[in-house]
Amino acid sequence: MVVGVEEAKEVLQREAPILGRARPQAPELGSDGETEQRPRTGRQAESSPARRGPRVPKCRPGRRPPAPGPLPQTRPHIPRTPAALSRLAVPCKLLIPHSRGGGVGGVPARPPRRPIRQRAALEGTGASPPAVLMAPLLLGLLGLLGLWGLLCTFARTPSQAPRWPPGPRPLPLIGNLHLLRVSQQDRSFMELAKQYGPVFTVHLGHQKMVVLTGYEAVREALVGTRQELAGRPPIAIFQLIQGGGGIFFSSGPRWRAARQLTVRVLHSLGVGRAPVADKVLQELRCLTGQLDSYGGRPFPLALLGWAPSNILFALLFGQRFDYRDPVFVSLLGLIDEVMVLLGTPSIQLFNICPWLGALLQLHRPVLRKIEQVRALLRTLLEARRPHPPSQGRVQSYLDALIQQGQGKDPEGLFAEDNVVACTLDMVMAGTETTAATLQWAALLMSKHPSVQGRVQEELDRVLGPGRPPRLEDQRSLPYTNAVLHEVQRYITLLPHMPRCTATDTRLCGYLLPKGTPVVPLLSSVLLDETQWETPRQFNPGHFLAADGCFVKRAAFLPFSAGRRVCVGESLARSELFLLFAGLLQRYRLLPPPGLSPATLDTTPTPAFTMRPPAQALCAVPRLQGH
């Protein structure tokens, strides 16, 4: 026979007085602190009703139960303090108090019964009560920590939040590429500036960059920010070519060390002074000898680039080359091919989307040509190693790099790879820019014969028929100097070179975050309508005062400005003045037969720089005895 739980309770209650060990069971408390009787089953109601006392009606919702009758004397004392009542009371449930001592006859007293919902929750999780109670607390704590991390990462104060300039809405994948002309990207930027202002944001694919146009904005960026815009953004093709080394596309300590050494070496070699001027005049004689061989017949315009290239090679390698030397011819040919390839749409696509360019192998032609140039440079480098400079005086740029690498160089800033990278930068940039500018000057003199005649009149008056020009003659030749400056302004040879913010930078009223590519558009400065009277016309009067004296213009920035101004500016100015004056002193530059000055094409050829078109000119001697 199975005895139920309720029957066992009644047996224990009847035997308690006899055993003398069990404590009487205290009545339970209701939700309002009053005693409340636990409902009983039918079987319990039938057994010894007299012992149970008067029947207490059930507690109905919204009604206060009647006051209980007198309790038996054996009722234990129930504390009436609020703390004790709060521990005992469970809303809308009857709870059996837990006995402090052992149970009857060694049977432990039952623990307090929990509400049904709480028991179901515990049984459903299988966890102990402390674990269940701690779980929501831990989840809440983790949520707060995550929210705090998001706030620290993304939520800045209004004074620190990036404030981007306006700009056209980008399209998926391509950004604003549909608004830019590949061959004349700077002209497209200037058109966008008319709509969005001098400072605006563009998207080249997924790359977000800020473009600065006009003298005021560019001047503030290049001069006013100092070190904040001294770095270069990582350009994909030049990262492959130079690996972050060299002079022109590097940043940080490697750039500073290479630039400081380059400036110091060029100065010690006599750049801007008589030693280099003598080399330029020597090269001028070689160039005029080549032009004389044509006897006034058309010659290729590219021939004029041989002289400035050879002057640079003499400074870099300590020797000049004959114009028929295989190394000289190979270097010039490879440099020409590389510069053309760097300006192609395929390389621009590679820089914008490197993964797609690598998939399509768009960079391979450039890298093959660069490797050939690098092989020639290594040959010239090895030829200089067995002949270290005597008494600490360097004879060439390579000597200085070798000497620096053999000295104290704990960080490896002048290891062999960076020596080749610096030399490659000087060869590529120095050869292209000065040579192209001299070619443009000759082409524009053929295009504007009246300007050419006025220059030659001034040269004849100041220099005479036989004396070659010197650097100190620049002050005495204001019109010649003005024409040469106007050539550089008009052609906008290098429209822009991107910079990169080294820190969060305030620029033109905007706050740009660290790592933002910034494009100071130099061509927009050289063509700024607020700075030049006739910016779209070739007009030497831009650099002349009313009395005919030469006037410097603040907006003349062909070599850029600030900390990254062209490292070879002084050399380029010296070469251009002496070569240009020497050529016009000796020759009349004319269009080839069948063309007139008006029909002479001056449309730039797309390349890394704004090159002149492949033209032929005639150099007709002016004076006898030269």
ZAMARGU-4260 file (C-alpha; in steps of 0.2 Angstrom, whole numbers, plus 5000, padded with zeros to 4 digits):
<rodrens>
0) 5000/5000/5000 | 5007/5017/4995 | 5005/5031/5007 | 5003/5048/4999 | 5013/5063/5004
5) 4998/5072/5012 | 4995/5057/5023 | 5013/5056/5029 | 5011/5074/5034 | 4996/5071/5045
10) 5005/5056/5053 | 5020/5067/5058 | 5008/5081/5064 | 4999/5068/5075 | 5015/5061/5082
15) 5024/5077/5085 | 5017/5080/5103 | 5022/5062/5108 | 5040/5063/5101 | 5042/5081/5108
20) 5055/5085/5095 | 5045/5092/5081 | 5040/5111/5081 | 5023/5116/5077 | 5021/5122/5059
25) 5018/5141/5058 | 5004/5148/5048 | 5010/5156/5032 | 5009/5174/5028 | 5000/5182/5014
30) 5006/5196/5002 | 5000/5209/5014 | 5009/5202/5029 | 4994/5194/5037 | 4992/5176/5041
35) 4984/5165/5028 | 4979/5147/5029 | 4985/5135/5015 | 4970/5127/5006 | 4968/5108/5009
40) 4962/5094/4999 | 4946/5084/5003 | 4956/5070/5012 | 4965/5082/5023 | 4948/5091/5027
45) 4940/5075/5033 | 4954/5070/5045 | 4952/5078/5063 | 4944/5094/5058 | 4943/5099/5077
50) 4962/5100/5078 | 4963/5112/5063 | 4953/5126/5071 | 4940/5137/5062 | 4941/5136/5043
55) 4948/5151/5034 | 4940/5156/5018 | 4951/5157/5003 | 4959/5174/4998 | 4950/5181/4983
60) 4958/5194/4972 | 4955/5211/4977 | 4949/5207/4995 | 4957/5207/5011 | 4956/5190/5020
65) 4947/5190/5037 | 4957/5191/5053 | 4962/5174/5059 | 4956/5167/5075 | 4967/5165/5091
70) 4983/5155/5088 | 4987/5140/5098 | 5000/5143/5112 | 5012/5132/5103 | 5013/5144/5089
75) 5032/5150/5087 | 5036/5168/5087 | 5036/5176/5070 | 5047/5192/5069 | 5037/5207/5063
80) 5051/5218/5057 | 5050/5223/5038 | 5066/5214/5034 | 5059/5198/5040 | 5042/5200/5033
85) 5050/5204/5016 | 5060/5188/5016 | 5044/5178/5021 | 5031/5185/5009 | 5029/5179/4992
90) 5015/5188/4982 | 5000/5178/4978 | 5009/5162/4983 | 5009/5152/5000 | 5026/5148/5006
95) 5030/5135/5020 | 5044/5143/5031 | 5060/5134/5032 | 5064/5126/5049 | 5080/5131/5057
100) 5083/5114/5065 | 5082/5096/5059 | 5066/5088/5054 | 5055/5076/5064 | 5064/5060/5068
105) 5080/5065/5059 | 5070/5069/5043 | 5076/5086/5036 | 5064/5100/5035 | 5058/5104/5018
110) 5066/5119/5009 | 5054/5133/5005 | 5044/5130/4990 | 5046/5143/4976 | 5033/5150/4964
115) 5028/5139/4950 | 5035/5150/4937 | 5052/5152/4945 | 5053/5133/4947 | 5049/5131/4929
120) 5062/5143/4924 | 5075/5134/4935 | 5070/5117/4929 | 5070/5123/4910 | 5088/5129/4911
125) 5095/5115/4923 | 5106/5129/4931 | 5107/5133/4949 | 5098/5148/4956 | 5114/5159/4957
130) 5119/5155/4939 | 5102/5160/4933 | 5101/5176/4942 | 5119/5181/4937 | 5116/5177/4918
135) 5105/5193/4915 | 5118/5203/4925 | 5133/5197/4914 | 5123/5199/4898 | 5119/5217/4903
140) 5137/5220/4908 | 5144/5214/4891 | 5131/5224/4882 | 5137/5240/4891 | 5155/5236/4888
145) 5151/5233/4869 | 5142/5250/4868 | 5156/5259/4877 | 5168/5252/4864 | 5158/5258/4850
150) 5156/5275/4857 | 5175/5276/4860 | 5178/5270/4842 | 5165/5279/4832 | 5157/5293/4842
155) 5168/5308/4843 | 5164/5325/4850 | 5158/5338/4838 | 5175/5346/4838 | 5183/5330/4833
160) 5171/5322/4821 | 5178/5322/4803 | 5170/5336/4793 | 5171/5332/4774 | 5170/5345/4760
165) 5155/5343/4748 | 5157/5334/4732 | 5147/5324/4719 | 5138/5309/4725 | 5148/5293/4721
170) 5141/5278/4711 | 5143/5260/4717 | 5160/5253/4713 | 5166/5267/4701 | 5163/5282/4713
175) 5165/5298/4703 | 5176/5291/4689 | 5162/5294/4676 | 5165/5313/4679 | 5183/5313/4676
180) 5193/5313/4659 | 5207/5301/4659 | 5219/5312/4648 | 5215/5329/4657 | 5210/5324/4674
185) 5215/5341/4681 | 5203/5350/4669 | 5189/5339/4676 | 5193/5344/4694 | 5193/5362/4689
190) 5175/5360/4682 | 5169/5351/4698 | 5176/5366/4708 | 5164/5378/4699 | 5150/5367/4706
195) 5156/5362/4723 | 5169/5376/4728 | 5188/5376/4729 | 5188/5362/4741 | 5178/5346/4737
200) 5178/5327/4740 | 5179/5315/4726 | 5178/5296/4726 | 5190/5286/4714 | 5182/5269/4715
205) 5182/5266/4734 | 5196/5279/4737 | 5190/5295/4745 | 5201/5310/4743 | 5200/5329/4744
210) 5204/5340/4730 | 5211/5358/4733 | 5209/5371/4719 | 5214/5389/4717 | 5229/5399/4725
215) 5221/5402/4742 | 5217/5384/4746 | 5233/5376/4739 | 5244/5389/4747 | 5236/5386/4764
220) 5238/5367/4762 | 5256/5367/4756 | 5263/5381/4767 | 5251/5383/4781 | 5250/5364/4787
225) 5269/5361/4787 | 5271/5343/4792 | 5253/5338/4792 | 5253/5336/4773 | 5272/5332/4770
230) 5268/5313/4767 | 5263/5304/4751 | 5248/5292/4751 | 5252/5274/4745 | 5251/5274/4726
235) 5250/5256/4720 | 5261/5257/4705 | 5275/5266/4715 | 5274/5255/4729 | 5278/5241/4717
240) 5292/5251/4709 | 5301/5258/4724 | 5294/5248/4739 | 5292/5264/4749 | 5310/5270/4746
245) 5317/5284/4736 | 5313/5303/4737 | 5298/5307/4728 | 5285/5294/4733 | 5292/5290/4751
250) 5287/5297/4768 | 5293/5297/4786 | 5311/5295/4791 | 5317/5287/4774 | 5310/5302/4765
255) 5318/5315/4777 | 5335/5306/4776 | 5335/5305/4758 | 5329/5323/4755 | 5342/5330/4767
260) 5356/5321/4759 | 5351/5325/4741 | 5349/5344/4745 | 5366/5344/4754 | 5375/5334/4739
265) 5368/5345/4725 | 5374/5361/4735 | 5391/5353/4737 | 5392/5349/4718 | 5389/5367/4714
270) 5371/5368/4709 | 5365/5386/4706 | 5383/5392/4706 | 5398/5393/4693 | 5403/5374/4694
275) 5386/5368/4687 | 5384/5383/4676 | 5400/5378/4667 | 5394/5360/4664 | 5378/5368/4657
280) 5387/5379/4645 | 5398/5364/4640 | 5383/5354/4636 | 5375/5368/4626 | 5390/5368/4614
285) 5387/5349/4612 | 5369/5352/4608 | 5372/5366/4596 | 5384/5355/4587 | 5370/5342/4585
290) 5358/5355/4578 | 5371/5362/4566 | 5372/5345/4558 | 5354/5347/4552 | 5358/5362/4542
295) 5342/5371/4546 | 5332/5355/4541 | 5318/5349/4553 | 5325/5340/4568 | 5315/5330/4581
300) 5309/5340/4596 | 5315/5326/4608 | 5333/5330/4603 | 5332/5346/4614 | 5330/5334/4629
305) 5347/5327/4627 | 5357/5341/4635 | 5347/5343/4652 | 5347/5324/4653 | 5366/5323/4651
310) 5369/5337/4663 | 5359/5328/4676 | 5369/5311/4673 | 5385/5320/4675 | 5380/5326/4692
315) 5373/5308/4697 | 5386/5297/4689 | 5401/5309/4689 | 5403/5308/4670 | 5394/5315/4654
320) 5389/5303/4640 | 5392/5305/4622 | 5375/5306/4613 | 5378/5290/4604 | 5384/5280/4619
325) 5373/5264/4621 | 5370/5267/4640 | 5364/5285/4637 | 5353/5280/4622 | 5346/5265/4632
330) 5342/5276/4647 | 5333/5289/4638 | 5323/5277/4628 | 5318/5267/4643 | 5313/5283/4653
335) 5303/5289/4638 | 5293/5273/4638 | 5291/5272/4657 | 5284/5290/4657 | 5272/5286/4643
340) 5266/5270/4652 | 5263/5279/4668 | 5251/5290/4660 | 5240/5277/4652 | 5222/5273/4658
345) 5228/5255/4662 | 5240/5261/4676 | 5227/5274/4682 | 5215/5259/4684 | 5228/5249/4693
350) 5231/5263/4705 | 5212/5265/4709 | 5209/5246/4710 | 5225/5237/4713 | 5217/5220/4715
355) 5208/5221/4698 | 5224/5228/4690 | 5234/5214/4697 | 5222/5201/4690 | 5223/5209/4673
360) 5242/5211/4674 | 5241/5230/4670 | 5257/5234/4679 | 5268/5221/4670 | 5274/5232/4655
365) 5279/5246/4667 | 5288/5234/4679 | 5298/5226/4664 | 5304/5243/4659 | 5308/5248/4676
370) 5319/5232/4679 | 5329/5237/4664 | 5332/5254/4670 | 5337/5247/4687 | 5349/5235/4679
375) 5358/5250/4670 | 5359/5259/4686 | 5366/5245/4696 | 5380/5243/4682 | 5384/5262/4685
380) 5384/5260/4703 | 5396/5245/4703 | 5407/5255/4692 | 5408/5269/4705 | 5411/5257/4720
385) 5430/5254/4717 | 5434/5272/4717 | 5428/5280/4734 | 5429/5299/4735 | 5446/5305/4740
390) 5448/5316/4755 | 5430/5315/4759 | 5424/5325/4744 | 5411/5318/4733 | 5412/5319/4714
395) 5394/5313/4711 | 5377/5309/4719 | 5381/5291/4718 | 5397/5293/4728 | 5388/5302/4742
400) 5375/5288/4743 | 5389/5275/4743 | 5398/5284/4757 | 5383/5287/4767 | 5379/5268/4766
405) 5396/5263/4772 | 5395/5275/4787 | 5384/5274/4802 | 5367/5269/4795 | 5359/5258/4809
410) 5342/5259/4802 | 5348/5254/4784 | 5341/5270/4776 | 5355/5270/4763 | 5356/5251/4760
415) 5359/5246/4742 | 5340/5245/4737 | 5337/5263/4743 | 5352/5269/4735 | 5345/5262/4718
420) 5328/5269/4722 | 5335/5287/4726 | 5345/5286/4710 | 5330/5280/4700 | 5319/5294/4706
425) 5332/5307/4702 | 5335/5300/4684 | 5316/5298/4680 | 5310/5315/4688 | 5325/5325/4684
430) 5326/5320/4666 | 5308/5321/4661 | 5303/5338/4669 | 5318/5349/4663 | 5319/5341/4646
435) 5300/5343/4643 | 5300/5361/4649 | 5314/5365/4636 | 5305/5356/4622 | 5289/5366/4626
440) 5299/5383/4626 | 5306/5379/4609 | 5288/5374/4603 | 5280/5390/4610 | 5293/5401/4602
445) 5289/5393/4585 | 5271/5396/4589 | 5273/5414/4594 | 5287/5422/4583 | 5284/5439/4589
450) 5288/5434/4607 | 5304/5425/4600 | 5309/5440/4591 | 5308/5451/4606 | 5318/5439/4616
455) 5332/5439/4603 | 5332/5458/4602 | 5335/5458/4621 | 5349/5445/4620 | 5358/5454/4606
460) 5357/5470/4616 | 5363/5463/4633 | 5375/5449/4628 | 5381/5454/4611 | 5385/5443/4596
465) 5398/5431/4604 | 5396/5431/4623 | 5387/5416/4630 | 5374/5419/4644 | 5378/5418/4662
470) 5368/5415/4678 | 5370/5433/4683 | 5363/5439/4667 | 5345/5435/4673 | 5343/5452/4681
475) 5348/5460/4665 | 5336/5450/4654 | 5319/5453/4662 | 5309/5449/4646 | 5319/5433/4643
480) 5316/5428/4661 | 5297/5433/4660 | 5295/5422/4644 | 5303/5407/4653 | 5292/5409/4668
485) 5277/5411/4657 | 5281/5394/4648 | 5281/5385/4664 | 5265/5393/4670 | 5256/5390/4653
490) 5261/5372/4651 | 5256/5366/4669 | 5269/5352/4666 | 5265/5342/4682 | 5246/5346/4687
495) 5246/5338/4704 | 5255/5327/4716 | 5245/5319/4730 | 5249/5322/4748 | 5242/5313/4763
500) 5237/5319/4781 | 5249/5313/4794 | 5236/5317/4808 | 5219/5323/4810 | 5221/5340/4800
505) 5211/5356/4799 | 5211/5362/4782 | 5201/5376/4774 | 5187/5375/4788 | 5186/5356/4787
510) 5193/5342/4798 | 5201/5328/4788 | 5205/5312/4797 | 5222/5304/4797 | 5227/5296/4781
515) 5216/5306/4769 | 5223/5308/4752 | 5224/5327/4747 | 5227/5333/4730 | 5234/5351/4729
520) 5229/5355/4710 | 5244/5365/4705 | 5237/5368/4687 | 5222/5377/4695 | 5234/5389/4704
525) 5244/5392/4688 | 5227/5395/4679 | 5218/5404/4693 | 5208/5418/4686 | 5209/5428/4702
530) 5228/5428/4700 | 5232/5430/4682 | 5225/5443/4669 | 5224/5431/4655 | 5226/5413/4662
535) 5222/5403/4646 | 5233/5413/4635 | 5252/5413/4633 | 5256/5430/4639 | 5274/5435/4646
540) 5266/5451/4652 | 5260/5441/4668 | 5278/5443/4674 | 5282/5461/4669 | 5278/5477/4678
545) 5273/5493/4669 | 5291/5499/4667 | 5297/5482/4659 | 5305/5475/4675 | 5303/5457/4680
550) 5290/5454/4693 | 5288/5438/4704 | 5271/5431/4706 | 5265/5422/4722 | 5254/5411/4712
555) 5269/5404/4702 | 5271/5387/4709 | 5277/5375/4695 | 5289/5367/4708 | 5276/5366/4722
560) 5279/5374/4739 | 5281/5369/4757 | 5291/5355/4764 | 5290/5345/4748 | 5295/5358/4736
565) 5305/5350/4721 | 5322/5345/4727 | 5329/5350/4710 | 5321/5367/4708 | 5338/5376/4709
570) 5346/5365/4696 | 5331/5366/4684 | 5331/5385/4685 | 5349/5386/4680 | 5348/5374/4666
575) 5333/5381/4658 | 5339/5399/4658 | 5356/5395/4651 | 5350/5383/4638 | 5335/5393/4633
580) 5345/5409/4631 | 5359/5400/4622 | 5347/5392/4609 | 5338/5408/4605 | 5354/5418/4604
585) 5360/5406/4590 | 5345/5400/4581 | 5328/5405/4574 | 5316/5392/4578 | 5303/5389/4565
590) 5289/5377/4561 | 5293/5363/4548 | 5289/5366/4530 | 5271/5365/4526 | 5266/5372/4543
595) 5263/5389/4549 | 5264/5396/4567 | 5245/5396/4568 | 5243/5378/4562 | 5257/5371/4574
600) 5250/5359/4586 | 5253/5362/4604 | 5240/5349/4611 | 5249/5340/4626 | 5253/5321/4624
605) 5246/5311/4639 | 5260/5304/4649 | 5265/5305/4667 | 5269/5324/4664 | 5260/5336/4651
610) 5272/5332/4637 | 5273/5342/4621 | 5267/5333/4605 | 5279/5324/4594 | 5284/5338/4583
615) 5299/5343/4572 | 5306/5360/4571 | 5319/5369/4561 | 5334/5378/4569 | 5340/5391/4557
620) 5357/5399/4563 | 5355/5418/4566 | 5373/5424/4567 | 5389/5419/4558 | 5404/5413/4568
625) 5394/5404/4582
</rodrens>
